[in-house]
Amino acid sequence: MKLYVCWGTFATPRPGGHPCGNAHRALVEAGHRPEVVKAYGLAPLPDAVFNRTRGRQEAKRLTGSSQVPVLVTDDDEVIADSANIVAWARAHPAAGARAPRRSSSGARPARRAHSSGRRVEGRAPLRPPRRPGAARPGGGPAPGAGAASPRPGPRA
Ligand SMILES: N[C@@H](CCC(=O)N[C@@H](CS)C(=O)NCC(=O)O)C(=O)O
């Protein structure tokens, strides 16, 4: 899916938040990883001069307006306006995504550190250390375990 945004998905002090940021965050929280297309320009300015970027022209072609954010889903559904995108994201969690948990008070969960949709590369998966002699995925004994090195039994 593609999300056309203005200059980014950053937070702004604007009341209600930054529309492009709100739309992007809702999609990521729903488990999506949208391709973000920065449209640049500025919709209130004349399109012929200021909004000739690919993103703005695509937004206009799709919606009739060069205003962003605009979402194009994997099913080629076009959704304009951040409120509509947020509603769509909440109604369409990505396959395998868990619904956000809410506390009994109905409060939203705290944001997690990696909610930007960016991949965090280079981290090894966390696994508990293997106990010596424990069953191995391949079925064989662990090196150093078994008949060659029997554990001392209880003394008679
Ligand atoms: N009601 C619209 C407002 C969209 C809006 O204000 N977009 C910002 C960009 S985040 C803007 O500055 N639009 C003018 C523009 O596209 O340059 C929405 O919530 O999506």
The ligand as a Gaussian input file, in Angstrom:
#p B3LYP/6-31G(d) Opt

LIG

0 1
 N       -8.645000      17.473000       6.592000
 C       -7.437000      17.006000       5.929000
 C       -6.369000      18.060000       6.100000
 C       -5.137000      17.624000       5.366000
 C       -4.039000      18.589000       5.613000
 O       -4.197000      19.645000       6.231000
 N       -2.918000      18.234000       5.107000
 C       -1.765000      18.986000       5.389000
 C       -0.541000      18.124000       5.134000
 S       -0.325000      17.052000       6.479000
 C       -1.657000      20.147000       4.535000
 O       -0.916000      21.047000       4.834000
 N       -2.327000      20.129000       3.451000
 C       -2.020000      21.094000       2.485000
 C       -1.077000      20.446000       1.594000
 O       -1.378000      19.293000       1.185000
 O       -0.042000      20.998000       1.340000
 C       -6.982000      15.703000       6.557000
 O       -7.154000      15.538000       7.771000
 O       -6.471000      14.855000       5.844000

